[in-house]
Amino acid sequence: MYRYDEFDHTIVQERVDQFRDQVSRRVSGELTEEEFRPLRLMNGLYLQLHAYMLRVAIPYGTLSSKQIRMLAHIARRYDRGYGHFTTRQNIQYNWPKLEDVPDLLADLASVEMHAIQTSGNCIRNVTADAYAGVADDELEDSRIYAEIIRQWSTLHPEFSFLPRKFKIAVSGAPTDRAAVRFHDIGLQMRQNIRGEVGFEVLVGGGQGRTPIIAETIRDFLPKQDLLSYLEAILRVYNMLGRRDNIYKARIKILVKETGRDKFAALVEEEWNRIRGGALDLHKDEINRIRSYFAPPLYELTPEPDTDYQIARRADRDFDRWCASNVVSNKQPGYGIVNISLKPAGMAPGDATADQMDVLADLAETYSFDELRVTHKQNIVLGHVRLVGLHALWQQLDAAGLATANIGLASDIIACPGLDYCNLANARSIPVAQRISERFANPDQLARIGALRINISGCINACGHHHVGDIGILGVDRRGEEFYQITLGGDPTENVAIGEVIGPAFSYDDVVDAVETIIATYETIRTIDETFAQTWRRVGVTPFKEKLYGPARH
């Protein structure tokens, strides 16, 4: 994984020192909350319903054991013993005291971590495929280019005060595991007819109150032009993006109102003006960054996995966990292990300090000292030998981390909702907990099969409800919590925005509604048909009839 250079160290330490002074002035009353607000936001510190919340950057979701141990220490020392992993591959702490935040940031800096650009109208944490470097279908490791973009975008003087926040995702495989079509800029690695690897560039995707699928503005961009082309896009957005209306400030609105072809032409014009200079990305620089992501020292003649197969046949729980949580690695004899942070009845994405310490130990022992955070709020160990899987699973089970539900109905994505967020209209976490309890039976989960359930507490869509097979949006009706349901969303290469199915359900009724939808799916699907396939085949009618009756259809 990447290690900070002297420039990174200087930037992060200077930011810590600056913020320590700013916090001191706020605590003394020299700064008002209104004056302090832009300063704290530039350091990832939000003021939520009950306390401050600090969002810590985890670039492209990759962590070392030393770093996650520090995250555990911070949970114990400065919070209430846990952290919340987010859909941006970051971690949030919900209860830090303002006067402690400078010390917290200093502790982060000691392990090459920070909270810079995790909030504010700037380029946020660059995300990538959580299987990057180990997936058997990828063209190249997308983290290499995510890191290059991180370096280019960190405190970029021209893009520190954009019209609105800005998000970039990179995918190196035909299977889109980074949701690139729902980002301000999505970079999908492609191979041209000459066999060269470059990028399809998509712009203007996003969710929120106006969900939009990104438009392709360039089918193939050579690697050496990556930074100059990104710079051109950001310059056009910075010049033309709305600053008078927060609801129309995202680049997706600019692309929609300008039109894809005209927007692409504006970008090409700006790009032709600036390309060919200092922003050219030379092979030597790409190779320098690539060296930090070199494969670990795999066992090139792996032991036979006989013991692994025997353990699967002998232990039904282990076999079930392997079936849902382990996927193939491009290195023979190894697997990619997905660790669920979604046990039944718990808040999705939360991990205790003790669990983080366990994850650090397991990464050291089984996965070359590396972990990844997924945008689905889970953890990945990317380099696990198959012969060690049973021992790993036993240790996960002892720590409450062996839930066998990756990609299944209880693997729910949820935002913090009204329990924490002052923007939310309704609670998300209790609904997710109730659904996960309703679908806690492993045999039932396996029978239902792959299913995405996403929950957002408000229209800002931090829970990505628009792209769930079943999406749940919290709304306020005269002071009461109701939940609108969408069906048929898809964040992958089969991209789709969910369709609102009908009137919203009350807090008491929404879980029953989800159960009705799933029961209807099980009744009408064909053999081995996924929910998405069934939805595309039959549409909304059978689901509406079961939920509302024929008269409401």
Beta strands, then each sheet from edge to edge (+ up, - down):
strand 1: 45-47
strand 2: 52-56
strand 3: 62-64
strand 4: 82-85
strand 5: 91-93
strand 6: 127-128
strand 7: 168-171
strand 8: 185-191
strand 9: 197-203
strand 10: 215-222
strand 11: 326-328
strand 12: 334-339
strand 13: 350-352
strand 14: 370-373
strand 15: 379-385
strand 16: 413-414
strand 17: 453-456
strand 18: 470-477
strand 19: 480-487
strand 20: 499-500
strand 21: 505-506
sheet 1: 1+ 2- 5+ 4- 13+
sheet 2: 3+ 14- 15+ 12- 11+
sheet 3: 6+ 7+ 8+ 9- 10+
sheet 4: 16+ 17+ 18+ 19- 20+
sheet 5: 16+ 17+ 18+ 19- 21+
end
